Amino acid sequence: MTDRGLWSYKEIAAYIRVQPDTVRSYRKHRLLPPPDVVERGRPFWYPETIEEWVTRRPGYRG
């Protein structure tokens, strides 16, 4: 991975407390923002991208 600050499905899943396959499904159904970086076909996101996305998810109570 180019930048240790980038999150994969695994880190996103841990952050929102779901399974990595759930995050993959979110991406498949275009519920997840586009990846910030794609390296060797694998998507990665900056934590800030996901943190901002979480605030827009239905049911978010901040």
Wavefront OBJ file of the C-alpha trace (Angstrom):
o trace
v 0.000 0.000 0.000
v 1.311 3.437 -0.880
v 0.207 5.284 2.252
v -0.318 3.738 5.658
v -3.027 6.326 6.309
v -5.299 4.805 3.693
v -8.114 2.469 4.705
v -9.125 -0.757 2.995
v -12.431 -2.561 3.363
v -11.111 -4.059 6.606
v -10.416 -0.711 8.300
v -13.699 0.782 7.113
v -15.576 -2.254 8.410
v -13.913 -1.945 11.821
v -14.701 1.777 11.936
v -18.418 1.323 11.213
v -18.657 -2.024 13.035
v -19.706 -4.266 10.168
v -18.075 -7.130 8.266
v -15.718 -6.340 5.355
v -18.149 -8.070 2.972
v -20.788 -5.530 3.997
v -18.469 -2.698 2.970
v -17.812 -4.452 -0.354
v -21.566 -4.654 -0.861
v -21.901 -0.929 -0.107
v -19.360 -0.201 -2.833
v -21.043 -2.573 -5.292
v -24.352 -0.765 -4.729
v -22.655 2.659 -4.931
v -23.399 3.492 -1.302
v -19.722 4.053 -0.516
v -17.806 7.054 -1.896
v -15.451 6.330 -4.786
v -12.005 5.217 -3.616
v -9.372 7.910 -3.172
v -6.667 5.563 -4.458
v -6.712 2.301 -6.410
v -3.489 0.326 -6.210
v -3.082 -2.960 -8.071
v -6.847 -3.076 -8.477
v -7.499 -2.651 -4.743
v -9.479 0.378 -3.533
v -8.376 2.535 -0.598
v -9.900 5.558 1.097
v -8.522 8.344 3.273
v -9.980 8.195 6.794
v -11.405 11.697 6.290
v -13.386 10.510 3.263
v -15.007 7.732 5.292
v -15.536 9.858 8.393
v -17.390 12.452 6.302
v -19.409 9.732 4.531
v -20.454 8.253 7.889
v -21.992 11.590 8.933
v -24.270 11.405 5.860
v -25.407 7.809 6.402
v -29.042 7.276 7.366
v -29.425 6.932 11.104
v -26.242 8.837 11.951
v -26.648 10.435 15.365
v -23.231 12.062 15.846
l 1 2 3 4 5 6 7 8 9 10 11 12 13 14 15 16 17 18 19 20 21 22 23 24 25 26 27 28 29 30 31 32 33 34 35 36 37 38 39 40 41 42 43 44 45 46 47 48 49 50 51 52 53 54 55 56 57 58 59 60 61 62
